[in-house]
Amino acid sequence: MPIQIGEKPESDFTDPIGMLGDCHRRIVRYVHVLVVLATQRKGGQVSDEQRALLSTSLRYFREAGPKHTADEEESLDIEAVLARIESLEQDHECADRSQVEVDRLGRLWLTAGQLSSDDASRFEELVCQLETLYRHHIGIEDTEVFPCAARVLAAVDRQAIGDEMAVRRGLSDAPVPVTLAESPQ
């Protein structure tokens, strides 16, 4: 059963590194839903259940995806992994461009009930590329970036990241705290 947007995460804002990992697991699940739908249905008619899965997956990437990217790029700023982060930021840009097209085609599929052969092929191509990109990208973040962050970030910095993440999601009225790059050493 796919998870629901808004479902209680395994981690919370007191463990922002854990939350980033939770997001990665959701990204993998939702992109896999899109790949399965694209490869099995080929843009054709979908059942009510498949329609709900498509809609939920598109919504996840449209609403939660940009917040996750901002969490990584704006809140998680660690000098030791900057070179890796730069290439990961390029992945984010590529994924964002693809997600816009996936969302457009997915909404067209939902509205029209099916896709043309060309649109179905493009949708399948994009979601398969995204699945490959996300698996590689998430692997680097989960095995290199996040463990490094967990080792080097002080509790106050982890709290600042968690606060930023909560504000980004509208879950806190507190102003966005000073970023790590601006905080006193």
C-alpha positions as CSV (number, residue, x, y, z in Angstrom):
1,M,0.0,0.0,0.0
2,P,1.5,3.4,-0.9
3,I,1.9,6.0,1.7
4,Q,-0.3,9.0,1.8
5,I,0.9,12.6,1.6
6,G,0.7,14.0,5.1
7,E,1.3,10.6,6.6
8,K,3.2,10.7,9.9
9,P,6.9,10.4,9.0
10,E,9.2,8.0,10.9
11,S,11.4,10.9,12.1
12,D,10.4,14.5,13.1
13,F,12.0,17.9,13.0
14,T,14.2,17.1,16.0
15,D,15.9,14.6,13.7
16,P,16.2,16.4,10.3
17,I,18.7,14.0,8.9
18,G,16.3,11.1,9.6
19,M,13.5,13.2,8.0
20,L,15.6,13.6,4.8
21,G,16.1,9.8,4.8
22,D,12.3,9.3,5.2
23,C,11.7,11.6,2.2
24,H,14.1,9.5,0.2
25,R,12.1,6.4,0.9
26,R,8.9,8.2,-0.2
27,I,10.6,9.5,-3.4
28,V,11.6,6.0,-4.3
29,R,8.1,4.6,-3.6
30,Y,6.3,7.3,-5.5
31,V,8.6,7.3,-8.6
32,H,8.2,3.5,-8.6
33,V,4.4,3.9,-8.7
34,L,4.8,6.2,-11.7
35,V,7.1,3.7,-13.4
36,V,4.7,0.8,-12.9
37,L,1.7,2.8,-14.1
38,A,3.7,4.0,-17.2
39,T,5.0,0.6,-18.1
40,Q,1.9,-1.4,-17.5
41,R,-0.8,1.1,-18.7
42,K,1.2,2.8,-21.5
43,G,-1.0,5.9,-21.1
44,G,-4.2,3.8,-21.5
45,Q,-7.3,3.8,-19.2
46,V,-6.6,3.4,-15.6
47,S,-8.8,2.0,-12.8
48,D,-10.0,4.2,-10.0
49,E,-7.3,2.8,-7.8
50,Q,-4.6,3.4,-10.4
51,R,-6.0,6.9,-10.9
52,A,-5.7,7.6,-7.2
53,L,-2.1,6.3,-7.2
54,L,-1.2,8.5,-10.2
55,S,-2.8,11.6,-8.7
56,T,-1.2,11.0,-5.3
57,S,2.3,10.4,-6.8
58,L,2.1,13.5,-9.0
59,R,0.9,15.6,-6.0
60,Y,3.8,14.3,-3.9
61,F,6.4,15.5,-6.4
62,R,4.6,18.7,-7.1
63,E,4.2,19.7,-3.4
64,A,6.7,17.8,-1.3
65,G,9.5,17.5,-3.8
66,P,10.5,21.2,-3.9
67,K,10.5,21.3,-0.1
68,H,12.8,18.4,0.1
69,T,15.2,19.9,-2.4
70,A,15.2,23.2,-0.4
71,D,15.8,21.2,2.8
72,E,19.0,19.7,1.2
73,E,20.2,22.8,-0.7
74,E,19.3,25.6,1.7
75,S,19.4,24.0,5.2
76,L,22.0,21.3,4.8
77,D,25.1,23.3,4.1
78,I,28.2,21.3,5.1
79,E,31.7,22.3,3.7
80,A,33.0,18.7,3.8
81,V,30.6,17.6,1.2
82,L,30.2,20.7,-1.0
83,A,31.7,19.0,-4.1
84,R,29.2,16.2,-3.9
85,I,26.4,18.6,-3.1
86,E,27.1,20.6,-6.2
87,S,26.6,17.5,-8.4
88,L,23.6,16.6,-6.4
89,E,22.2,20.1,-7.0
90,Q,22.5,19.5,-10.7
91,D,20.5,16.3,-10.2
92,H,17.8,18.4,-8.4
93,E,17.6,20.7,-11.4
94,C,17.3,17.8,-13.8
95,A,14.7,16.1,-11.7
96,D,12.7,19.4,-11.3
97,R,12.6,19.9,-15.1
98,S,11.5,16.3,-15.6
99,Q,8.9,16.5,-12.8
100,V,7.3,19.5,-14.5
101,E,6.8,17.4,-17.7
102,V,5.8,14.3,-15.8
103,D,3.2,16.4,-13.9
104,R,1.8,17.9,-17.1
105,L,1.5,14.5,-18.8
106,G,0.2,12.9,-15.7
107,R,-2.5,15.5,-15.3
108,L,-3.4,15.2,-19.0
109,W,-3.7,11.4,-18.4
110,L,-6.0,12.0,-15.4
111,T,-8.1,14.5,-17.3
112,A,-8.4,12.8,-20.7
113,G,-8.5,9.3,-19.3
114,Q,-5.6,8.2,-21.6
115,L,-2.5,9.5,-23.4
116,S,-1.5,9.5,-27.0
117,S,1.1,6.9,-27.9
118,D,3.8,9.6,-28.1
119,D,2.8,11.1,-24.7
120,A,2.6,7.7,-23.1
121,S,6.1,6.9,-24.4
122,R,7.5,10.2,-23.2
123,F,5.8,9.7,-19.8
124,E,7.3,6.2,-19.4
125,E,10.8,7.5,-20.6
126,L,10.7,10.3,-18.1
127,V,9.6,8.3,-15.1
128,C,12.2,5.6,-15.8
129,Q,14.9,8.2,-16.1
130,L,13.8,9.7,-12.8
131,E,13.8,6.4,-11.1
132,T,17.4,5.8,-12.2
133,L,18.4,9.4,-11.2
134,Y,16.8,9.1,-7.8
135,R,18.3,5.8,-6.9
136,H,21.8,7.0,-7.7
137,H,21.2,10.4,-6.1
138,I,19.6,9.1,-2.9
139,G,22.4,6.5,-2.6
140,I,25.0,9.3,-2.4
141,E,23.0,11.3,0.0
142,D,22.1,8.4,2.3
143,T,25.6,6.9,2.3
144,E,27.8,10.0,2.2
145,V,26.1,13.3,2.8
146,F,23.6,12.5,5.6
147,P,26.1,10.4,7.6
148,C,28.6,13.2,7.3
149,A,26.0,15.8,8.4
150,A,25.0,13.6,11.4
151,R,28.7,13.5,12.5
152,V,29.6,17.1,12.1
153,L,26.5,19.1,12.9
154,A,26.1,20.3,16.4
155,A,22.7,19.8,18.1
156,V,21.9,23.5,17.7
157,D,22.6,23.2,14.0
158,R,20.4,20.2,13.7
159,Q,17.6,22.0,15.5
160,A,18.0,25.0,13.2
161,I,17.7,22.7,10.2
162,G,14.6,21.1,11.7
163,D,13.1,24.5,12.4
164,E,13.7,25.6,8.8
165,M,12.1,22.4,7.5
166,A,9.0,22.9,9.7
167,V,8.6,26.5,8.6
168,R,9.0,25.5,4.9
169,R,6.0,23.1,5.5
170,G,3.9,25.7,7.3
171,L,4.1,23.8,10.5
172,S,5.7,26.6,12.6
173,D,5.0,30.2,13.0
174,A,8.6,30.9,14.0
175,P,10.7,32.9,11.6
176,V,13.3,30.9,9.6
177,P,16.4,30.7,11.8
178,V,19.8,31.9,10.8
179,T,21.3,29.4,8.3
180,L,24.4,27.5,9.3
181,A,26.5,29.6,6.9
182,E,25.5,32.7,8.8
183,S,25.7,31.2,12.3
184,P,28.6,32.2,14.5
185,Q,31.3,29.5,14.9
